[in-house]
Structure formats: C-alpha cells, structure tokens
Amino acid sequence: MTEQVRTIRRAIRRVDPDVELTAATITWGELGAGGYRATRGYHDCAQDWPQWCRDGLIDVHYPMHYKREFEARWRRDFRTWLDLFERLERETPVPQGIGLGAYLNDNEGTRAQLDALT
C-alpha cells in the first residue's frame, strides 16, 4: 500500500503540486508496546500511515478513530491512540484531523471524546 501511496503522490505533484493528498485511515487494534506496526490496521489493511506522515507522502491525515466511550476497553483505547496522533502532529508537517464515531456514543460520550481531543 505504501508504494501505491508514493506513486499517487508523485503523479499528483507532476500534474499540480498544489493539490493536497489526504488519507482517511484505520485505527483498528490495541496500540500497545509493539507500536503501530503491531496493530490490525497495519497488518489487515496494509496501512502504514504513521510512516506516510513521516515521509511526507500525505498532506493531511484523517484517522477514522471510531470508539465506544461507554466501554472501558474502547475508552482507554481511544485515549491511547491520541498520544500517537499528537506525536505525529509535533514531529511532522501533517495535520491530524481526528474523526470521531459519534454514532457509536450518546451525547455525553461524544462530549467526553471531544474533551479528550483538547
């Protein structure tokens, strides 16, 4: 997948260098000691979007970070991933536009996740 993203990036730059390449990506799996490359998003979807950000292959990253706030495991998982997004935003020029799964939560849960983003 990374080679495809790289090919698309080159093609876009040849045609119009001002066009931004964005990616809406998967945040599946627990982000633990093994880091991103130990997650389902990396293995099942072949998405290495942290590296895409580091290599400047994408201009804006939109992680589809859809987690249920009312389930303790997913609530913890939601916040753990935020650390990776914040680190990427500090270390790369790629903004992180985190997408919430409001449809998975009630208003209180959605508000708690919005608060965690700030």
N, C-alpha and C positions, 0 to 999 in steps of 0.2 A: 504494500500500500504506500509506503514512504516513497518509493521510486515513482509511483503514479502521481503523487502529490508534487514531487520535484519536477516531473515532466509538465504537469499543468502549470506550475509556477513559471517555468521557462517560456512556455507558449504564451502565457498572458503577458509577460514582460516584453516579448518580441512584438506583440500586437499593440499593447498600450500599457506602458509601465505605471500609469496612474491608477489602473484598475486593481482593487484590493481582492485578495483571495482570502475567504473566510472558511472556517470549518466548524460545523456543529458536531460535537463528538460525544462518545460514550464514557460514562463514569461507572462502569459495572465492576463489581467485586470490591472486596475489602482492601483498602490501601494500608498495608501493614509494613512490616520490617523489610519485606522484599521489594518495596517501592512499586512504582507504576508498572514496571515490566513483569510483575508477578500477578497482575490483575486479569480479569476476564476481558476487559476492554482491549488490552494488549494482545492476549492470546486468541480470543474468539473473534475479534473484529479487525485484527492486524493494524490497529491504530496506535501509532507512537507519537501522539500529539505533543507530549512534552518536548520531544526532540524536534518536532516540526517548528515549535515556538523557538527553541534554542538556535535552530539552523536558519531561521527567518523564512521558512517555506510558506507560512501563512501570515496574514496581516492582523487578523482578529480571530480569537478563539472563543467559541460559544459552547462550553460544556453543557450537555443536557444532564443536569445534576438533579435528577428526579428521585427524591427520597421521602419516605413517610415519617413525618415528625413524631407521630404518636407511638411508633415502635422504637424501643430503646436502641436496638442494634442499628437501625437506619438513621436515627437521630445522631448517634455517635459517628456513624459513617459520613453523614452529611458534613459535619464539622471537621473531620479528619481531612477530607478532600480539600476543604477551604485553604488549609495550610499550603498545599501544593499549588493551587491557583495563585495565592498571594506571592509565593516564592517565584513563580514564573513571571508574574507581572513586575516584580522587582528586578529580576535578572535578565529579562528580555524586553524588546520593544513591543511585544504583542499584548494588547489589552485582553483581559479575560471577562467576557460577558456571560456571567453565570446564569443559566436558565433554571428556574425553579419548577417543580411539578406541583403547582398549586392545586391541580385536580386531584392529587393524592391526599390532600390535607384539608382540614377545616380552616376557618379564618384565623383562629388562634395559632395553629401550626404553621400556616403560611407566614404570619406576622413574626413568629419565633425564628423562622429561617431568614426572613428579610433582615431581622435584627442581627443575626449572626454574620451577615454579609458586611455590616458596617463596623 
